[in-house]
Amino acid sequence: MPNRNAYQALGGALDRVTNAAGRLGVDLAGFDGGAGPWHTRLQTASFRGVPFGVIGSASEFGRRVAVHEYPYRDSVWVEDLGRGPRRISLIGFLVEGSVQYGGGDVLAQRDRLVRACETAGEAELVHPTLGRKSVALLRFHVVERRREGRVFEITLDCVEAGKLQFPEGGATSVGQIEAAADAVGAAAVLDFVQTVGGLLKQGSAILRQIVSAVGVSVRAVFRLIDDATNLYNAVRDLPGAFGRFIGGTKVQGRRRGATTASPATLPALKAATAARRATVAQAGADAMAQAKALTAASLPTAAASVAALVSAAARATPNATDALRLLTPLASFSPVSPVSSGTVGSGAAPSGPSPTPAATATATLVRRAALAEVARAAARYEPPSHDQAVETRSRVVELIDAEMTRAGDAGQDQTYQALRALRTAVSVDLTERGASLTRRVVVSTARPQPALVLAQRLYQDPARSDELVEQSGAIHPAFLPVLFNALAE
């Protein structure tokens, strides 16, 4: 009976407080834009969906600072280290048969809340005034008192959770390379328009020269794309070890971002290869059509169609390694020197008639569009070792340097600056990524050894035997050469 009277008195007191708060909220409503009493906007508190009542809360906000004190100096220097963690403490209760938040039996409520607090990972906390927060629980405390009976007092100490993030230069570097490559492409189109626009005043002979020059460029791209889209290269993406026996270029193992072969089938690869070839063929047809219908007004469109042909060829390559190999000849393309697949042209014209101005302008456009695509391929390329990162950087930078010299000699300042920015972006990207990669070392043995034995000896990991087979160029995995280069670790 005394307990019943005490709870009735407590209930009456709560009703009087609620009514007073309601009157106060109504009085203040006129000052907050008519949003209504503050207590009507309170949310039911819960942790991982388990509701409970709230008596009070405390929160901590602010900055994370480091205070530096110096000898013989009266003041200190406070270093701002960013926003501090947001800490939330809730003092609440569980009551049996609550009409406010529901819940039923108080022991069952406590058990559900204990299970929620012992669950791993972040949790959703609904705070009465702060709303929904993703938090990590630091401490959960339950107090049970005999005189309280069906009421358990609880305390939750939480901190607002965030995602695990690390500094990542890759995305920024790729974005800088993309922006610089776009600038090079735009400058190349502008130079072509300015150069050929002046030549068009000379009459129809120039139009025939432009059509011929575009035709030479289209055929050069087609010769290269035949390599990229042939079935011999396509089957390297078949699952299993078959690709290694036909000259696959993928080095598995500790390479950053290495992925397993795609589960492709031969019919799917043939269809994809045919689609890529058709895309490049259509781009070539568009470039020829624009050249044949060339006017002063359509010059930008014609130049863009030639650049689009090079971009289509780049997209048709199966991977970044093939893109670097196949686009390098176009990046040193000369209007009178043939372009052969897999070789780097010198850019020097052989003895014979000098190229026409139209042919030179078209070749320059193709070279610079190819340079932009080579830079994009270098950004996607995942070098398996520090040495290959340095080698790729040197090869790409050499191509850009040669084109910068041509642009400087021609007085094309905008193109020169764009190429310079592209050179810097590529160099920084490959240098930063190469610094975190393993170097190659010379592996020397007295007699041929099986790949499994050397993988265990070098890396304590027999699963890397295929990596050694590919790097050594061995004919059979049981007999690796006595001298070859491999990753140091």
Stockholm file with secondary structure:
# STOCKHOLM 1.0

chainA/1-489         MPNRNAYQALGGALDRVTNAAGRLGVDLAGFDGGAGPWHTRLQTASFRGVPFGVIGSASEFGRRVAVHEYPYRDSVWVEDLGRGPRRISLIGFLVEGSVQYGGGDVLAQRDRLVRACETAGEAELVHPTLGRKSVALLRFHVVERRREGRVFEITLDCVEAGKLQFPEGGATSVGQIEAAADAVGAAAVLDFVQTVGGLLKQGSAILRQIVSAVGVSVRAVFRLIDDATNLYNAVRDLPGAFGRFIGGTKVQGRRRGATTASPATLPALKAATAARRATVAQAGADAMAQAKALTAASLPTAAASVAALVSAAARATPNATDALRLLTPLASFSPVSPVSSGTVGSGAAPSGPSPTPAATATATLVRRAALAEVARAAARYEPPSHDQAVETRSRVVELIDAEMTRAGDAGQDQTYQALRALRTAVSVDLTERGASLTRRVVVSTARPQPALVLAQRLYQDPARSDELVEQSGAIHPAFLPVLFNALAE
#=GR chainA/1-489 SS CHHHHHHHHHHHHHHHHHHHHHHHHHHHHTTTTTCCCGGGGCCCCEETTEECEEEEEEEECCEEEEEECCTTCSSCEEEEEEECCCEEEEEEEEETTCTTTCCCSHHHHHHHHHHHHHSSSCEEEEETTTEEEEEEEEEEEEEECTTTTTEEEEEEEEEECCCCCCCCHHHHHHHHHHHHHHHHHHHHHHHHHHHHHHHGGGCHHHHHHHHHHHHHHHHHHHHHHHHHTSHHHHGGGSSSSGGGGGTCCCCCSSCTTCCCCCCCCHHHHHHHHHHHHHHHHHHHHHHHHHHHTCCSTTHHHHHHHHHHHHHHHHHHSSSHHHHHHHHHHHHTCCTTSCCCTTCCCCCCCCSSSCCCHHHHHHHHHHHHHHHHHHHHHHHHCCCSSHHHHHHHHHHHHHHHHHHHHHHHHTTCHHHHHHHHHHHHHHHHHHHHHHHTSCCEEEEECSSCBCHHHHHHHHHSCGGGHHHHHHHHTCSBTTBBCSEEEEECC
#=GC SS_cons         CHHHHHHHHHHHHHHHHHHHHHHHHHHHHTTTTTCCCGGGGCCCCEETTEECEEEEEEEECCEEEEEECCTTCSSCEEEEEEECCCEEEEEEEEETTCTTTCCCSHHHHHHHHHHHHHSSSCEEEEETTTEEEEEEEEEEEEEECTTTTTEEEEEEEEEECCCCCCCCHHHHHHHHHHHHHHHHHHHHHHHHHHHHHHHGGGCHHHHHHHHHHHHHHHHHHHHHHHHHTSHHHHGGGSSSSGGGGGTCCCCCSSCTTCCCCCCCCHHHHHHHHHHHHHHHHHHHHHHHHHHHTCCSTTHHHHHHHHHHHHHHHHHHSSSHHHHHHHHHHHHTCCTTSCCCTTCCCCCCCCSSSCCCHHHHHHHHHHHHHHHHHHHHHHHHCCCSSHHHHHHHHHHHHHHHHHHHHHHHHTTCHHHHHHHHHHHHHHHHHHHHHHHTSCCEEEEECSSCBCHHHHHHHHHSCGGGHHHHHHHHTCSBTTBBCSEEEEECC
//
